[in-house]
């Protein structure tokens, strides 16, 4: 096999560096885009989770309730306790808080 010339080696190294720089720039652009999109999504949740925030629920719990179409305490009458426990992001503490708040408001879950 013939030995590569120094000029050819230098040219290949420069091409590899440019390709790597382009890849890193593309990766960074995707990362910035993803952060911007996630900020927009979080702003959308913040616009409708005020009631859940007042109760003291954690962000994953608030997002789970909003994704399920439950925006206020009175909306919980539409769902059963078992269905509520199955929501992703709904922990035991959140269930306790919601049950206590519903008792205060004299509301009950669907059977």
C-alpha positions as CSV (number, residue, x, y, z in Angstrom):
1,X,0.0,0.0,0.0
2,X,1.3,3.4,-0.9
3,X,2.1,6.0,1.8
4,X,-0.2,9.0,1.9
5,X,1.4,12.3,1.1
6,X,1.6,14.9,3.9
7,X,-0.7,17.2,1.8
8,X,-3.3,14.5,1.5
9,X,-3.2,13.8,5.2
10,X,-3.5,17.5,6.0
11,X,-6.5,17.8,3.6
12,X,-8.3,14.8,5.2
13,X,-7.7,16.2,8.7
14,X,-9.1,19.6,7.7
15,X,-12.2,17.9,6.2
16,X,-12.7,15.9,9.4
17,X,-12.4,19.0,11.6
18,X,-14.9,20.8,9.4
19,X,-17.4,17.9,9.5
20,X,-17.0,17.7,13.3
21,X,-17.6,21.4,13.7
22,X,-20.7,21.2,11.5
23,X,-22.0,18.3,13.5
24,X,-21.4,20.1,16.8
25,X,-23.1,23.2,15.5
26,X,-26.1,21.2,14.3
27,X,-26.3,19.4,17.7
28,X,-26.2,22.8,19.5
29,X,-28.9,24.2,17.3
30,X,-31.2,21.2,18.1
31,X,-30.4,21.6,21.8
32,X,-31.3,25.3,21.7
33,X,-34.5,24.5,19.7
34,X,-35.5,21.8,22.2
35,X,-35.0,24.2,25.1
36,X,-37.1,26.9,23.5
37,X,-39.9,24.4,22.7
38,X,-39.9,23.1,26.3
39,X,-40.0,26.7,27.6
40,X,-43.1,27.3,25.4
41,X,-44.7,24.2,26.7
42,X,-44.0,25.0,30.3
43,X,-45.4,28.5,29.7
44,X,-48.6,26.9,28.4
45,X,-48.9,24.8,31.5
46,X,-48.3,27.8,33.7
47,X,-51.2,29.6,32.1
48,X,-53.7,27.0,33.3
49,X,-52.2,25.4,36.5
50,X,-52.9,28.3,38.9
51,X,-55.5,26.4,40.9
52,X,-53.3,23.4,41.3
53,X,-50.3,25.6,42.2
54,X,-52.4,27.2,45.0
55,X,-53.1,23.8,46.5
56,X,-49.4,23.0,46.5
57,X,-49.1,20.2,44.0
58,X,-45.8,19.4,42.4
59,X,-45.2,20.3,38.7
60,X,-45.4,16.6,37.4
61,X,-48.7,16.2,39.2
62,X,-50.0,19.5,37.8
63,X,-49.0,18.5,34.3
64,X,-50.6,15.1,34.7
65,X,-53.9,16.6,35.8
66,X,-53.9,19.2,33.0
67,X,-53.0,16.6,30.4
68,X,-56.1,14.6,31.6
69,X,-58.3,17.7,31.2
70,X,-58.6,18.4,34.9
71,X,-58.2,22.1,35.5
72,X,-60.0,22.7,38.7
73,X,-60.9,20.8,41.9
74,X,-64.5,20.5,40.7
75,X,-63.3,18.7,37.5
76,X,-62.1,15.8,39.7
77,X,-65.8,14.8,40.1
78,X,-65.5,13.5,36.5
79,X,-62.9,10.9,37.3
80,X,-62.6,8.0,39.8
81,X,-59.9,7.8,42.4
82,X,-58.5,4.6,40.8
83,X,-58.2,6.4,37.4
84,X,-56.5,9.4,39.2
85,X,-53.9,7.1,40.8
86,X,-53.0,5.6,37.4
87,X,-51.9,9.0,36.0
88,X,-48.2,9.4,35.4
89,X,-46.8,11.8,37.9
90,X,-49.5,11.2,40.5
91,X,-47.8,10.2,43.7
92,X,-49.3,9.2,47.1
93,X,-48.7,12.7,48.6
94,X,-50.6,14.3,45.7
95,X,-53.5,11.8,46.2
96,X,-53.6,12.7,49.9
97,X,-53.6,16.5,49.1
98,X,-56.4,16.1,46.5
99,X,-58.6,14.0,48.8
100,X,-58.2,16.5,51.6
101,X,-59.0,19.4,49.3
102,X,-62.1,17.6,48.0
103,X,-63.3,16.9,51.5
104,X,-62.9,20.6,52.3
105,X,-65.0,21.5,49.2
106,X,-67.6,18.8,50.0
107,X,-66.9,17.0,46.7
108,X,-66.4,13.3,45.9
109,X,-64.8,11.3,43.1
110,X,-66.9,9.4,40.6
111,X,-67.5,5.8,41.6
